[in-house]
């Protein structure tokens, strides 16, 4: 049995953005909007451009 070269690595801290996405997925509010990732989609998974960006 050999020792993995990765065994010396320490676990990294959790990514804050992925944590927000996890909290978003748990939220049951039907009016929520995921602004964490940068690509926004409507309930049909079609791209949605924020009205403020369209101006």
trRosetta pair geometry for C-beta under 8 A, 3 or more apart (Angstrom, degrees):
i j d omega theta_ij theta_ji phi_ij phi_ji
3 7 5.5 -81 179 23 92 149
4 7 4.6 121 67 -32 86 94
5 8 7.3 -43 178 17 47 103
6 9 5.2 -36 -170 12 66 121
14 18 6.9 -120 176 73 87 110
14 19 5.7 83 136 -60 121 114
15 18 4.2 67 80 15 109 109
15 19 6.7 -174 92 -14 55 85
16 19 5.5 -54 -150 34 33 116
16 20 6.6 36 152 -21 65 101
17 20 5.6 -51 -154 32 35 112
17 21 6.6 35 149 -18 65 103
17 36 5.6 146 -161 178 84 107
17 37 7.5 113 174 -88 118 57
18 21 5.4 -49 -148 35 38 114
18 22 6.5 44 150 -22 65 102
19 22 5.6 -51 -152 33 33 115
19 23 6.6 32 150 -16 64 102
20 23 5.7 -54 -150 37 34 110
20 24 6.3 40 149 -24 66 104
20 36 4.7 172 106 -109 125 143
21 24 5.3 -49 -147 33 34 117
21 25 6.4 36 153 -21 64 103
21 34 7.1 48 -121 -149 76 122
21 36 5.3 -148 -68 88 80 152
21 37 6.8 58 -89 -55 122 101
22 25 5.8 -53 -149 33 31 111
22 26 6.7 26 153 -15 62 106
23 26 5.8 -59 -152 37 34 110
23 27 6.6 44 150 -34 66 101
24 27 5.7 -50 -154 19 34 116
24 32 6.6 163 -155 156 84 139
24 34 5.1 79 -177 -105 155 96
24 36 6.5 -133 -29 -1 146 134
27 32 5.3 106 109 -72 131 160
29 32 4.5 105 84 -42 103 100
33 40 7.0 7 -174 -141 100 119
34 37 6.4 17 142 11 112 100
34 40 7.0 172 75 -118 77 74
35 40 7.2 -3 -101 -86 57 113
39 47 7.1 -68 -174 -118 88 91
40 47 7.0 83 80 -159 63 59
40 48 4.7 -78 119 68 102 91
40 49 7.5 143 64 -89 117 23
40 50 6.8 84 28 -47 160 84
41 44 7.8 -126 168 75 95 49
41 45 4.9 2 170 -147 138 40
41 46 6.2 138 -155 61 84 25
41 47 6.1 -53 -101 -93 69 32
41 48 5.9 128 -139 4 16 97
42 45 7.2 -78 67 -9 59 14
42 46 5.3 -11 37 56 104 83
42 47 8.0 18 -3 91 85 12
42 48 4.6 113 -48 -58 85 127
49 53 5.3 -116 177 79 93 121
49 54 5.6 107 121 -62 120 93
50 53 4.5 89 65 1 88 105
50 54 7.3 -153 95 -12 48 84
51 54 5.5 -50 -150 27 39 116
51 55 7.4 53 153 -34 63 90
52 55 6.1 -35 -163 6 37 115
